[in-house]
Amino acid sequence: MLFKDASAFIPGAANSFSTGDEVKLKVNKMTSHLDLLPIDYYRLPFCSPEGGAKRVKENLGELLEGDRIESSPYRLRMKEEMYCEQLCISHLGVQTKKGQSPNKMTRAIKKQYHNNWIVDNLPVASKVEDEKTITTRYWEGFPVGYEENGAFYVNNHVNIEIMYHPVEMSSDQNRIVRFTVEPFSIKHEFDAADLDDDDEVDDESGDYNKQGHKVAIFDNPIASCRDGAQKAHTNYDMISASDHEPQPAYGKVLFTYDVTWVENNELHWASRWDIYLTMDNAISPKVHWVNIMNALVVVIVLSSMIAILLVRTLNRDFSRYNALSTDEEELDKEEFGWKLVHADVFRPPSFSPMLLCVCCGSGLQILCMAFLSLVFSAIGFLSPTNRGSLVTAQLVFFVLAGSTNGYVTARLYKTFKGASWQHATTMTAILFPGVTFFVFFILNIMAWIEGSTDAVPFSTLVVLIIMWFGVSTPLVFLGAYFGYKQEAIEFPVATSNLPRQIPDQQWYMGSSATMLVAGILPFGAIFVEMYFILASIWVDQFYYVFGVLMVVFGILLLTCVEITIIFNYFLLCSEDYRWWWRSFFNSGSVGIYIWLYSFIYYKNLHTASFATTVLYFGYMTVASGACVLMTGCLGLFTTLWFNKVIYGSIKVD
């Protein structure tokens, strides 16, 4: 279903487990709504697996998204219940005193970092019981700890609940359909004298000594895990009844966990992503429908204006301009409006024709990338289950579309009678990718200084450079070669040697005024969807309704086309033939509105650090610039087609 997003099928490979089979629990980067820079899980003094954590092989998209998936010490086996399983005792650092810098754990809790675990490719969801509404609510990930009355407490115990359902036609095969965690802070009672001598701590930094990270685990159940005669999995009522104190985020801390397996025959494997799509602040189907209906209203209004323009106004103009007259003076009187500029309308732009060609070629390359990415996402090839697949596909599509970029740039530049074709082709291959890579490289250095997982490894940078110069650039030159081999674009009217004088224009026909009006209508058709897209990028919410997004994307392009045609007609009627750059920026101004909207959305992030601010606006500037190029080239090519049609339909002496 195209618009059914509250309960939808997310494609992915199904894994089956027999009773007793090992189910691997992996850890990923830790994220925060207050800090846009994710950090590695083992940057904090959490328990690590015996022999050290092992990195999972990640694709290019995962590395660029900052994912760092690693193994964990949590041991899960299918249908095997565990209660208060002791993981390790770790030192979180010294107690923070007034005037001192907090330890790593305290800083992470203060910035509200969340753990992001993975079981059978399912991200963890935290389960919270709402006593007021008597409902169970789910949130993405679960917090490292919490702050209460100025004190910081770490969640050192988790109740892992995994739902499964038996595979039909199988005796002992099961599929995992839900992975939730209830975090707790419990000050476990244990005798510190029982610890190994290797339990060393650097008192200055508070970091746990790597050599002594794994310490002795107690053979007998510790006092804080014994609650009555029988085992009962940890819950809030138990903690409240036992008067367990929370564990402060410093000193030696015992980490424990419960594992509960729940059979659920009603929740099928195909619907196991439902809770991630219906979390608080998740995407609502009604919002999408309202957004689409609002966008359709804008399209209908613009289409009506276009219909009136084409059916009535242009037909009247064609009849008047094509009317036979023997009186020259009478004919001169009849010639007014857009026909007067027929000898100048296809004159090359006065300002940098080469730059315009490069921008149009790059914009078409981005348009091809966006269209192919949406198509493959809508049919399920790029689903959230394949982490990093969307970013990887975007890079591949962009690189492969380099030939289209080179062809369009060369053909248009040849039409403008440009002579420096080598320079134009080189600029096409380097300008936009170069600016993007430069911004990415600077932001990557900042992320590396901050110790964030957003800093991609050097090997990934090498791969990007190889894709740029080894694949994209040769394709650009190949496309340019075939573009220069083609004939220049033919125009229906000849261009005079001397340009016609342009009369003084009204203020509302100035470039700034038309851009202001032309950009707000296409942006009005997409701004609701923009909120959810930005939330998926910066707040780590799940976005998968690519069918809806494809419809909105089509409405955006159609709106840009229609508004550009209207303003182009008004411009020509005012005897101004400088439409090349004007049509490009009239259509591309929607990207400027997206950039301005990023300032409004920035308030939702609740972050004020310099690094995250630069990171946010750096990437938003690049994305907005790409949107300017994409919609701008569409507006220019549409206007070129429109002008060829109308001037090819009149008789010109």
C-alpha positions in Angstrom: 0.0 0.0 0.0 1.4 3.4 -1.0 0.1 5.4 2.0 -0.3 2.8 4.6 2.5 3.6 7.0 1.4 2.7 10.5 1.6 -1.0 9.8 3.6 -1.7 6.7 5.8 -4.5 5.3 9.6 -3.6 5.5 11.5 -6.0 3.2 14.4 -8.0 4.6 16.0 -11.4 5.0 14.3 -13.7 7.7 16.5 -15.6 10.1 15.3 -18.6 12.0 16.7 -19.9 15.3 16.4 -23.2 17.1 16.1 -23.6 20.8 19.5 -22.9 22.4 21.0 -21.2 19.3 23.1 -18.2 20.0 21.4 -14.9 19.2 24.0 -12.2 18.9 23.5 -8.8 20.5 25.5 -6.1 18.8 26.1 -2.5 19.9 26.1 0.5 17.6 27.0 4.1 18.0 25.4 6.1 20.8 23.3 9.1 19.8 21.9 12.1 21.5 19.2 14.7 20.7 21.3 17.3 22.4 24.5 16.5 20.5 24.6 15.7 16.8 27.9 14.0 17.1 27.5 10.3 17.8 30.2 8.5 19.9 31.5 4.9 19.9 29.8 2.6 22.4 33.1 1.5 24.0 34.3 5.1 24.4 32.4 4.8 27.7 33.6 2.3 30.4 31.0 -0.4 29.5 31.7 -4.1 29.8 33.5 -5.4 26.7 33.5 -9.0 25.5 36.3 -11.4 26.4 39.2 -10.8 24.0 37.9 -7.4 23.1 35.1 -6.1 20.9 35.1 -7.1 17.3 34.0 -4.7 14.5 31.3 -5.9 12.2 32.1 -5.3 8.5 30.2 -2.3 7.4 29.3 -1.0 4.0 30.2 2.5 2.6 26.8 4.0 3.6 27.1 2.8 7.2 30.5 4.3 7.6 29.3 7.6 6.2 26.3 7.6 8.5 28.6 7.1 11.5 27.5 3.6 12.4 30.1 1.6 14.3 28.6 -1.9 14.9 30.6 -4.1 17.3 30.2 -7.3 19.3 29.0 -7.2 22.9 29.5 -9.3 26.0 25.8 -10.0 26.3 25.1 -13.7 25.7 21.6 -14.7 24.5 20.3 -18.1 23.6 17.0 -18.8 22.0 14.2 -19.4 24.6 16.7 -19.5 27.5 15.6 -17.3 30.3 18.2 -15.4 32.4 17.8 -13.6 35.6 20.3 -11.0 37.0 23.1 -12.3 34.8 26.3 -10.7 36.0 28.3 -9.1 33.2 31.3 -7.4 34.8 32.3 -4.8 37.3 33.6 -1.6 35.7 34.9 1.6 37.2 33.0 4.6 35.8 35.4 7.2 37.2 35.8 9.2 40.3 32.9 11.2 41.8 32.6 14.6 40.3 33.2 17.3 42.8 32.2 20.9 42.6 34.4 22.8 40.1 35.8 19.6 38.6 35.1 18.3 35.1 32.6 15.4 35.1 33.7 11.9 34.2 32.9 10.4 30.8 29.7 8.6 32.0 28.4 11.7 33.7 29.0 13.8 30.6 27.2 11.2 28.4 24.2 11.2 30.8 24.1 15.0 30.9 24.0 15.1 27.1 21.2 12.4 27.1 23.1 9.8 25.0 21.2 6.7 24.1 22.4 3.1 23.5 21.5 1.6 20.1 21.7 -2.2 20.3 20.8 -4.6 17.5 19.4 -8.2 17.6 18.7 -10.0 14.4 19.0 -6.7 12.5 16.3 -5.2 14.7 17.2 -2.0 16.6 16.4 -1.9 20.2 13.3 -0.1 21.5 13.0 1.0 25.1 9.8 -0.1 26.8 8.3 2.3 29.3 5.1 1.7 31.3 2.9 4.8 31.4 1.0 4.7 34.7 -1.2 7.7 33.9 -2.7 6.2 30.7 -2.0 2.6 31.6 -0.3 2.0 28.3 3.1 0.7 27.1 5.1 3.2 25.2 8.2 2.6 23.0 11.2 4.8 22.3 14.1 4.3 20.0 17.1 3.1 21.9 17.4 3.5 25.6 19.2 6.1 27.8 22.7 5.6 29.3 21.3 7.0 32.5 19.3 9.8 34.0 19.6 12.9 36.1 17.6 13.5 39.2 17.9 16.5 41.6 21.3 17.3 40.2 22.7 13.8 40.7 23.5 11.4 37.8 22.6 7.7 37.8 23.7 5.1 35.3 21.4 2.3 34.0 23.5 -0.6 35.0 20.8 -3.2 34.6 18.6 -4.0 31.6 15.6 -6.3 31.2 15.9 -7.7 27.7 12.6 -8.9 26.3 12.6 -10.7 23.0 9.4 -11.7 21.3 9.3 -14.5 18.8 6.9 -16.7 16.9 7.4 -20.3 15.7 7.9 -20.8 12.0 5.0 -22.6 10.3 5.6 -26.1 9.1 8.7 -26.4 11.4 9.0 -28.2 14.7 11.8 -26.1 16.3 12.4 -23.0 14.2 11.6 -19.5 15.5 11.8 -16.0 14.2 12.4 -12.9 16.3 9.8 -10.2 15.9 10.5 -7.7 18.6 13.5 -6.5 20.7 12.8 -4.3 23.6 14.8 -3.2 26.7 13.7 -1.8 30.1 16.6 0.0 31.7 17.1 0.2 35.4 19.5 1.8 37.8 20.2 -0.6 40.7 23.0 -0.1 43.3 24.0 -3.7 43.6 25.3 -4.9 46.9 28.6 -6.6 46.7 31.8 -6.8 48.6 34.5 -4.7 46.9 37.1 -6.8 48.6 36.2 -9.8 46.4 37.5 -8.0 43.3 40.6 -9.0 41.4 43.9 -7.2 42.1 43.9 -6.1 38.4 41.1 -3.7 39.1 43.2 -0.6 38.5 41.9 2.9 38.1 43.5 6.1 36.8 42.2 8.5 39.5 43.0 11.5 37.3 41.0 10.5 34.3 38.6 8.1 35.9 39.2 5.7 33.0 39.2 2.0 33.7 42.5 0.2 33.1 42.2 -1.8 29.8 44.3 -4.7 31.2 42.0 -5.1 34.2 38.7 -4.5 32.6 37.3 -7.9 33.1 37.0 -8.6 36.9 35.8 -11.4 39.0 32.1 -12.3 38.9 30.6 -13.6 42.1 29.6 -17.2 42.2 26.6 -16.7 44.5 23.7 -14.4 43.7 24.4 -11.0 45.1 22.0 -9.6 47.7 20.4 -7.0 45.4 19.4 -9.8 42.9 17.6 -11.9 45.5 14.0 -10.9 45.8 12.0 -13.5 47.5 12.4 -17.3 47.2 11.8 -17.5 43.5 13.3 -15.8 40.6 11.3 -13.0 39.1 12.4 -10.9 36.3 13.2 -7.3 37.2 10.5 -4.8 37.0 9.6 -1.4 38.4 7.4 -2.8 41.1 10.2 -5.1 42.4 12.6 -2.2 42.6 10.1 -0.1 44.4 9.2 -2.8 46.9 12.8 -3.7 47.6 13.8 -0.1 48.2 16.8 -0.5 45.9 18.9 2.7 45.6 19.9 3.8 42.1 23.5 3.5 41.0 25.4 6.8 40.9 27.5 7.3 37.7 30.8 6.9 39.4 32.9 4.3 41.2 32.8 0.6 40.8 29.6 -0.6 39.2 28.2 -4.1 38.6 26.4 -4.5 35.3 23.7 -7.1 35.1 20.9 -8.1 32.8 17.7 -10.2 32.5 16.6 -12.0 29.4 12.9 -12.8 28.8 11.5 -14.7 25.8 7.9 -14.2 24.9 6.0 -16.2 22.3 3.7 -14.0 20.2 1.8 -15.7 17.4 -0.1 -12.6 16.5 2.9 -10.5 15.6 4.3 -11.7 12.3 7.8 -11.3 11.0 6.6 -9.0 8.2 5.2 -6.5 10.8 8.1 -6.5 13.3 9.0 -3.0 12.4 5.6 -1.6 13.4 6.6 -0.2 16.8 9.4 1.8 15.2 6.9 3.4 12.9 4.4 4.2 15.6 6.6 5.6 18.3 6.0 9.0 19.9 6.7 11.8 17.4 6.7 9.2 14.6 5.2 9.8 11.2 1.4 10.0 11.1 -0.5 8.9 8.0 -2.9 11.8 8.5 -0.1 14.3 8.3 1.1 12.8 5.0 -2.4 13.0 3.6 -2.8 16.6 4.6 0.5 17.5 3.1 -0.3 15.8 -0.2 -3.7 17.4 -0.4 -2.2 20.8 0.4 0.4 20.2 -2.4 -2.3 19.1 -4.8 -4.2 22.3 -4.2 -1.1 24.3 -5.1 -0.6 22.2 -8.3 -4.3 22.6 -9.3 -4.1 26.4 -8.9 -0.9 26.6 -10.9 -2.2 24.2 -13.5 -5.3 26.3 -13.9 -3.2 29.4 -14.5 -1.1 27.5 -17.0 -4.2 26.3 -18.8 -5.5 29.9 -19.0 -2.2 31.1 -20.2 -1.8 28.5 -22.9 -5.4 28.1 -24.0 -6.5 31.8 -24.0 -3.6 34.2 -23.8 -1.2 32.4 -26.1 -3.9 31.4 -28.6 -4.9 35.1 -28.8 -1.3 36.1 -29.2 -0.7 33.5 -31.9 -3.7 34.7 -33.9 -2.7 38.4 -33.6 1.0 37.8 -34.4 0.2 35.5 -37.4 -2.4 37.8 -38.9 -1.6 39.0 -42.4 -1.4 42.7 -42.9 -0.4 44.8 -45.9 0.1 47.9 -44.0 3.6 48.0 -42.4 2.5 50.7 -40.0 -0.5 48.6 -39.0 1.8 45.6 -38.5 4.2 47.6 -36.3 1.4 48.6 -34.1 0.3 44.9 -33.7 3.8 43.8 -32.6 4.1 44.2 -28.9 4.7 42.0 -26.0 6.8 38.9 -26.2 7.0 38.9 -30.0 9.2 42.0 -29.9 12.1 40.1 -28.3 12.1 37.3 -30.8 15.5 38.3 -32.2 17.0 38.3 -28.7 15.2 35.6 -26.7 17.7 32.9 -27.6 20.7 35.1 -27.1 23.3 33.4 -24.8 23.3 34.7 -21.2 25.6 37.7 -20.7 26.9 36.4 -17.4 29.1 33.3 -17.5 27.4 30.9 -20.0 30.0 28.3 -19.0 28.9 28.4 -15.4 25.3 28.1 -16.3 26.1 25.0 -18.4 28.0 23.4 -15.5 25.2 24.2 -13.1 22.6 22.7 -15.4 24.7 19.5 -16.0 25.4 19.0 -12.3 21.7 19.7 -11.5 20.6 17.0 -13.9 23.1 14.6 -12.4 21.6 15.2 -8.9 18.1 14.9 -10.3 18.9 11.5 -11.8 20.4 10.4 -8.5 17.3 11.5 -6.5 14.8 9.9 -8.9 16.6 6.6 -9.0 17.0 6.5 -5.3 13.3 7.2 -4.7 12.3 4.5 -7.2 14.5 1.8 -5.7 13.4 2.9 -2.2 9.7 2.8 -3.1 9.9 -0.7 -4.4 11.7 -2.0 -1.3 15.3 -2.4 -2.4 16.6 0.3 -0.1 14.7 -0.4 3.1 15.7 0.5 6.7 16.7 -3.2 7.3 19.7 -2.7 4.9 21.6 -0.1 6.9 23.6 2.3 4.8 22.0 1.1 1.6 20.3 4.4 0.8 23.5 6.4 1.1 25.5 3.9 -0.8 22.9 3.8 -3.6 22.9 7.6 -3.8 26.6 7.7 -4.2 26.5 5.0 -6.9 23.7 6.6 -8.8 25.4 10.0 -8.6 28.7 8.6 -10.0 26.9 6.7 -12.8 24.9 9.8 -13.8 28.2 11.6 -14.5 27.8 10.7 -18.2 24.5 12.6 -18.3 26.1 15.5 -16.6 28.9 15.7 -19.2 26.5 15.3 -22.2 24.1 18.0 -21.1 26.9 20.5 -20.3 28.7 19.9 -23.6 25.5 20.1 -25.7 24.3 23.3 -24.0 27.8 24.9 -24.1 28.1 24.1 -27.8 24.8 25.8 -28.3 26.2 28.9 -26.6 29.1 28.7 -29.1 31.6 28.2 -26.3 35.2 27.6 -27.3 36.8 26.4 -24.0 35.2 22.9 -24.0 38.1 21.3 -22.0 37.7 23.9 -19.3 34.0 23.5 -19.2 34.2 19.7 -19.0 36.8 19.9 -16.2 34.6 22.3 -14.2 31.7 20.0 -14.7 33.6 17.0 -13.2 35.2 19.0 -10.3 33.0 22.0 -9.3 30.1 20.5 -7.3 31.8 17.3 -6.2 34.8 19.4 -5.2 32.8 21.8 -3.1 30.9 19.0 -1.5 34.1 17.0 -0.7 35.8 20.0 0.7 32.9 20.8 3.1 32.8 17.1 4.0 36.5 16.9 4.6 36.4 20.0 6.9 33.5 18.6 8.9 35.1 15.2 9.1 38.2 16.8 10.7 35.9 18.5 13.3 34.2 15.2 14.0 37.6 13.5 14.4 38.7 16.2 16.8 35.5 15.7 18.8 36.1 11.9 18.9 32.8 11.2 17.1 32.0 8.2 15.0 30.9 10.7 12.3 34.6 10.9 11.4 35.0 8.4 8.6 38.2 6.4 8.4 41.0 7.4 6.0 40.3 4.3 3.8 36.7 5.6 3.3 38.0 8.9 2.1 40.3 7.1 -0.4 37.2 5.1 -1.7 35.3 8.3 -2.2 38.2 9.9 -4.1 38.5 6.8 -6.3 34.8 6.9 -7.0 35.2 10.6 -7.9 38.3 10.6 -10.1 38.2 6.9 -11.1 34.6 6.5 -12.1 32.6 9.8 -12.1 35.2 12.0 -13.9 35.8 9.6 -16.8 32.1 9.2 -17.3 31.7 13.0 -17.3 34.4 13.3 -20.1 32.8 10.4 -22.0 29.4 12.1 -21.9 31.0 15.4 -22.9 32.6 13.7 -25.9 29.3 12.5 -27.2 27.7 15.8 -26.4 30.2 17.8 -28.4 29.7 15.3 -31.3 26.0 16.3 -31.4 24.7 19.3 -33.3 23.9 22.4 -31.3 20.3 23.0 -30.2 18.4 24.6 -33.0 16.2 27.6 -32.3 13.1 28.5 -34.3 14.1 32.2 -34.7 17.4 33.8 -35.6 19.3 36.0 -33.1 20.2 39.5 -34.1 23.8 40.8 -34.0 22.9 43.8 -31.7 21.0 43.2 -28.5 17.7 45.0 -28.1 17.4 47.7 -25.4 15.4 46.4 -22.4 12.9 48.9 -21.0 12.8 49.8 -17.3 11.1 47.0 -15.3 8.7 47.3 -12.5 10.0 46.4 -9.0 7.9 43.3 -8.8 9.5 41.9 -12.0 13.0 42.2 -10.5 15.0 39.0 -10.0 14.8 39.1 -6.2 11.0 39.6 -6.2 10.3 36.8 -8.6 12.6 34.4 -6.7 10.9 35.3 -3.5 7.5 34.4 -4.9 8.5 31.5 -7.2 10.3 29.6 -4.4 7.6 29.8 -1.7 5.0 27.9 -3.7 7.1 24.7 -4.4 8.4 24.8 -0.8 4.9 25.1 0.5 4.2 21.7 -1.2 7.0 19.9 0.6 7.7 21.7 3.9 5.7 19.2 6.0 7.6 16.3 4.5 10.8 18.2 5.0 10.2 18.1 8.8 10.1 14.3 8.8 13.1 14.0 6.5 15.2 16.3 8.7 14.0 14.3 11.8 15.2 11.1 10.2 18.6 12.7 9.5 19.3 14.6 12.6 17.1 13.0 15.3 17.5 9.4 14.1 13.8 8.8 13.6 12.9 6.1 11.0 11.6 7.3 7.6 10.5 4.7 5.1 7.3 6.1 3.4 9.2 6.5 0.1 6.0 6.0 -1.9 4.6 9.1 -0.3 7.9 10.9 -0.7 7.9 10.0 -4.4 4.5 11.6 -4.9 5.6 14.7 -3.0 8.8 14.8 -5.1 6.8 14.7 -8.3 4.5 17.5 -7.0 7.6 19.5 -6.2 9.0 19.1 -9.7 5.7 19.9 -11.3 5.2 23.0 -9.2 8.7 24.2 -10.1 8.0 23.7 -13.8 4.6 25.5 -13.7 5.7 28.5 -11.7 8.8 28.9 -13.9 6.7 28.9 -17.1 4.4 31.6 -15.7 7.2 33.9 -14.6 9.0 33.4 -17.9 5.9 34.5 -19.8 5.5 37.6 -17.7 9.2 38.4 -18.2 9.0 38.1 -22.0 5.8 40.2 -22.1 7.7 43.0 -20.3 10.2 42.8 -23.2 13.0 41.4 -21.0 14.7 38.5 -22.7 17.2 37.7 -19.9 15.5 34.5 -19.0 18.4 32.0 -18.8 19.6 32.7 -15.3 16.2 34.0 -14.1 14.5 30.7 -15.0 17.3 28.8 -13.3 17.0 30.7 -10.0 13.2 31.1 -10.1 12.9 27.4 -10.0 16.0 26.8 -7.9 14.9 29.2 -5.2 13.1 26.4 -3.4 16.5 25.3 -2.3 17.0 28.7 -0.7 13.8 28.3 1.3 15.0 24.8 2.4 18.2 26.5 3.7 16.1 29.1 5.5 13.9 26.5 7.0 16.9 24.7 8.4 17.4 27.7 10.8 13.8 27.1 12.1 14.3 23.4 12.5 17.6 23.9 14.3 15.7 25.1 17.3 14.2 21.5 17.7 17.7 20.1 18.2 18.3 21.8 21.5 22.0 22.0 21.0 24.3 25.0 21.2 27.8 23.5 20.9 30.0 25.1 18.2 31.0 21.7 16.6 27.4 20.5 16.2 26.2 23.9 14.9 28.9 23.9 12.2 28.2 20.3 11.4 24.4 20.9 11.0 24.6 24.1 8.9 27.5 22.8 6.8 25.6 19.7 5.6 22.3 21.7 5.3 24.1 24.2 3.1 25.4 21.5 0.8 22.0 19.8 0.6 20.2 23.1 -0.1 22.8 23.9 -2.8 22.2 20.6 -4.4 18.4 21.3 -4.4 19.1 24.7 -6.1 21.0 22.9 -8.8 18.4 20.1 -9.2 15.3 22.3 -9.5 17.2 25.1 -11.3 18.2 22.9 -14.2 14.6 21.6 -14.4 13.3 25.1 -14.6 15.8 26.2 -17.2 15.1 23.2 -19.5 11.4 23.6 -19.2 11.6 27.3 -20.0 13.8 26.5 -23.0 11.2 24.1 -24.3 8.4 26.6 -23.7 10.2 29.4 -25.5 11.0 27.1 -28.5 7.3 26.1 -28.7 5.8 29.6 -28.6 8.4 31.3 -30.9 8.2 28.4 -33.3 4.4 28.9 -33.6 4.5 32.5 -34.9 5.6 34.0 -38.2 8.6 36.2 -38.0 9.9 38.4 -40.9 
